[in-house]
Amino acid sequence: MPLHPQDLLLQLIWLAQSSRYDTAGKFKGDDEEGLDAIRDEGLTSFANASLLPTLIQYLFLDIITQQTPFFTRPLVTGTAISGFIQPEMNKMLAYLEEEPGDRAFFMDDKDPGRADFMLELPFALILQRKWGNLSEYPKLKRWSEACCARPAWKESLRKGIGYNLASFG
């Protein structure tokens, strides 16, 4: 897929403005060579352009399956979900499993970065709708637990009264 000029422009603006708003450098990662910005952009793009669209397809088919007559459900779940969506999702999770390394978060060991925030929604969909089992991906399970253990995360759920991605549809 070609990179559109407006996408490149938005990425350059974000990179230029991120230092303006993140004066403490909290979301830059822990890379001394400055390559974390490129890695962060790659993970963020992966979350938005690869993983999330696949999960939206999964969600769509999951909702259709619930509305489909009982005797035709295997056509949807067996063909589209089990035959295409689930294997694609598993490949993407296997790729992401290697990304955090020994760090608690994707970009840093002590603080989450932009990639962590962008990957949280796809993982919330996977976990809340029970589409996958993170026990097969110990690094991603550790990452998810680290995200949910943050006081800021707990406070945002308390203030926002949580959210449930399993019940809609």
C-alpha positions in Angstrom: 0.0 0.0 0.0 1.6 3.3 -1.0 2.3 6.0 1.6 0.1 9.0 0.8 1.7 12.5 1.1 -0.9 13.6 3.7 0.0 10.5 5.9 3.7 11.4 5.7 2.9 15.0 6.5 0.8 14.0 9.6 3.6 11.7 10.8 6.2 14.5 10.4 3.9 16.9 12.2 3.4 14.4 15.0 7.1 13.8 15.4 7.8 17.5 15.4 5.1 18.3 17.9 5.6 15.4 20.2 8.6 17.0 21.8 6.6 20.2 22.3 4.0 18.4 24.4 6.1 15.6 25.8 8.7 17.9 27.4 9.8 15.2 29.9 10.4 12.7 27.0 8.1 10.2 28.8 6.8 8.7 25.7 9.9 8.5 23.6 11.2 5.1 24.7 14.6 4.2 26.1 16.7 4.0 22.9 19.9 6.1 23.0 20.3 6.2 19.2 16.9 7.8 18.6 15.5 4.9 16.6 12.6 4.4 18.9 10.6 7.0 17.1 10.8 4.9 13.9 10.0 1.7 15.8 7.1 3.4 17.6 5.7 4.6 14.3 6.0 1.1 12.9 4.1 -0.4 15.8 1.5 2.3 15.8 0.9 1.8 12.1 0.8 -1.9 12.5 -1.9 -1.5 15.2 -4.0 0.8 13.1 -3.4 -0.6 9.6 -3.1 -4.3 10.1 -4.3 -5.6 13.5 -7.3 -3.4 14.1 -8.9 -3.8 10.6 -8.6 -7.6 11.0 -10.3 -7.4 14.3 -13.0 -5.2 12.9 -13.7 -7.9 10.3 -13.7 -10.4 13.2 -16.2 -8.2 15.1 -18.4 -7.8 12.1 -18.5 -11.6 11.4 -19.0 -12.3 15.1 -22.0 -10.0 15.2 -23.4 -11.6 12.0 -22.9 -15.0 13.5 -25.1 -14.1 16.4 -27.8 -12.9 14.1 -27.6 -15.9 11.7 -30.0 -18.8 12.0 -28.4 -21.6 14.0 -28.0 -24.1 11.1 -26.0 -21.6 9.0 -23.6 -20.4 11.7 -20.9 -23.0 10.9 -20.6 -21.4 7.4 -19.7 -18.1 8.9 -17.5 -19.3 11.8 -15.9 -22.3 10.0 -15.2 -20.5 6.7 -14.4 -16.9 7.4 -13.4 -16.8 11.1 -11.6 -20.1 11.5 -10.3 -20.2 8.0 -9.0 -16.7 7.6 -9.5 -14.2 10.4 -8.2 -16.4 13.3 -5.1 -17.5 11.5 -4.3 -13.9 10.5 -4.8 -12.7 14.0 -2.5 -15.4 15.4 0.2 -14.4 12.9 0.0 -10.8 14.1 0.0 -11.8 17.7 3.1 -14.0 17.1 4.8 -11.0 15.5 3.9 -8.7 18.4 5.1 -11.4 20.9 8.7 -10.7 19.9 8.4 -6.9 20.0 8.5 -6.0 23.8 11.6 -8.1 24.4 12.4 -7.9 28.1 10.6 -4.5 28.6 7.3 -4.2 30.4 6.0 -2.0 27.6 6.7 -2.0 23.9 8.9 1.1 23.9 10.2 1.4 27.5 10.5 -0.6 30.7 8.9 1.9 33.0 6.4 3.9 31.0 4.0 3.1 28.1 4.4 4.9 24.8 2.2 5.7 21.9 2.4 2.1 20.6 1.2 0.8 23.9 -1.8 3.1 23.9 -2.7 2.3 20.3 -2.4 -1.5 20.8 -4.6 -1.5 23.9 -7.9 -1.3 22.0 -7.2 -4.3 19.8 -6.1 -6.3 22.8 -9.1 -5.3 24.7 -11.3 -6.6 21.9 -9.3 -9.9 21.8 -9.5 -10.4 25.5 -13.0 -9.2 26.3 -14.6 -11.0 23.4 -12.5 -14.1 24.1 -11.1 -14.4 20.6 -7.6 -15.4 21.8 -5.7 -16.8 24.7 -2.7 -14.7 25.8 -1.3 -17.7 27.7 0.2 -18.7 24.3 1.9 -15.3 24.2 3.6 -14.8 27.6 5.3 -11.5 26.6 2.0 -10.0 25.4 0.3 -11.3 28.5 2.9 -9.6 30.7 2.5 -6.4 28.7 -1.3 -6.5 29.0 -1.1 -7.1 32.8 1.4 -4.2 33.1 -0.9 -1.9 31.2 -3.9 -2.8 33.4 -1.8 -2.5 36.6 -1.0 1.1 36.0 -2.7 3.5 38.5 -3.6 5.8 35.6 -5.4 3.0 33.8 -7.3 2.0 36.9 -8.3 5.7 37.5 -9.5 6.1 34.0 -11.7 3.1 34.2 -13.1 4.3 37.5 -13.8 7.8 36.1 -15.2 6.5 32.9 -17.1 3.6 34.6 -15.1 1.1 32.6 -16.0 -0.2 29.2 -17.3 -3.5 27.9 -16.4 -4.6 24.4 -17.9 -8.1 24.9 -21.6 -7.1 25.1 -22.3 -4.9 22.1 -23.5 -6.5 18.9 
